[in-house]
Amino acid sequence: MQLRLISWCFIILNFLEYIGSQQIPRGRRHRRMHPNVSQGCQGGCATCSDYNGCLSCKPRLFFALVRNGMKQVGVCLPSCPSGYFGMRSPEINKCTKCKADCETCFHKNFCTKCKGGFYLHSGKCLETCPEGFENNNHSMECSNIVHCIVSEWGPWGPCTKKGKTCDFKRGNETRVREIVQQPSARGTLCPPTTETRKCIVKKKKCPDRKRPNKKGDETKKNKQKRKDGDVPRKQRQRKQERNQRGDERPSEVKD
């Protein structure tokens, strides 16, 4: 009889122990299966789990959640990846995700680089830049509109005509100015940088102009005179020849 009673007591105690084990919180059962502190933590983890990866990091490292298949696991990194920014605190250094339109950011509300199709302006990513700014497709930032700036006019140049400065009375003179600042795409265009006006000067002969050859001109004149003088001389010779032929004719016989 006592033996049966003792057997029933063992059965009841085992049953109660089974019921108590079923009432243990799920998290505690998980920790029994996968202890929080693993003896084989790697990659800068201070504490880790075989299921969740890193749970805390070594000093100065950032804790971040990265996707591994269908789940997220913790990793410890020396700096946060693109699309995240680092926040340090005495408890934990962690990486926090930037806004959806930010590629990199300094803080949740301050982007340093935008994703494609957005322009960076004062830490924000905009589809179109505000008034007074223009879209810079090279840097993908909002840039100030720059207008053209030119210098003062220089002095007027010499009065010239067909590239010469002599042998004329009326010509043109020119002055120029330089472009100090080139305009941006939406800036005011530059005005003309050259200006020309008519000018009048005292006519003077060019010093390098060829002087007439007097000796050559006289030679030409003498040749022409001789040429002109040959005409009457030839006429006189022909007249003398006719006269001579007339004297040589026989005289007519008179009755």
ABEGO torsion letter per residue (X at the ends): XAAAAAAAAAAAAAAAAAAAAAABBAAAAAAAABBABBAABBGGBABBBAAAEBABBBBGBBBBBBBBEABBBBBBBABBBBGBBBBBBAABBBBBBBBAABABBABAABBABBBBGBBBBGGBBBABBBBGBBBBAAAGBBBBBBBBBBBBBBBBBBBBBGGBABGBABBBBBBBBBBABBBBAABBBBBBABBBBBBBBBBBBBAABBBBBAAAAAAAAAAAAAAAAAAAAAAAAAAAAAAAAAAABBBBBBX
